[in-house]
């Protein structure tokens, strides 16, 4: 009887021992992640733009006149990058965020694409400036220090967008559609996202024609898509491409460079049609 009693107690103790709870798994990133990405990007940018349009004098009294160095302008430009980074952290944690930023170290791509980035983009801009007649306009900076400062600022302004656009949105879109359609969809969304800048006095785009710019945005990101994919989803490629498109040392070539980009995009689509229509060659992973 005593032995049975001891066994009963042991059995009872085994039942009562609390089990360690399994770690809670983070939700995976899916194409539905595009919804909060776009909501945060458009909400933050368009919300700031609305405040600037409706209450410009009050805002200028606090933050100064609207220029590309205005903190509200920078925040509006950063919104896709902020949204993309936040969503990667939410879904993948700190470790995943580290793997995400490692995409900034990916640089392997065919030499022809790098030549296009370094030499081809300036060639298109200078050709547009030659058509416009602005190629001989005075250099906009008084000394090399000013030029270097402008280059450094440009490197950390627009390219941050790519953490959201090419970092998250393009891989997720390419899970559903071929790279060509993903580039067209994303380019259209980015073009629409830029609309408030055309209504803000002091923003660089306020003096540009929207139609050629909108077409060029779509064209440029269709061109970037096969480069991005062949570079295995390189954020470095995306950021440098974006930087070159807004290089402050280049002359004003609006709207002729935009029209040239549209023509070049048509050529790239024909040249890379197999890769652009093949979903197997597309980068679909965010990390």
Secondary structure, 3 states (H helix, E strand, C coil): CHHHHHHHHHHHHHHHCCCCCCCCCCCCCCCCHHHHHHHHHHHHHHHHHHHHHHCHHHHHHHHCCCCCCCHHHHHHHHHHHHHHHHHHHHHHHHHHHHHHHHHHHCCCCCHHHHHHHHHHHHHHHHHHHHHHCCCCCCCCCCCHHHHHHHHHHHHCCHHHHHHHHHHHHHHHHCCCCCHHHHHHHHHHHHHHHCHHHHHCCCCHHHHCCHHHHHHHHHHHHHHHHHHHHHCCCCHHHHHHHHHHHCCCCCCCCCCHHHHHHHHHHHHHHHHCHHHHCCHHHCCCCCC
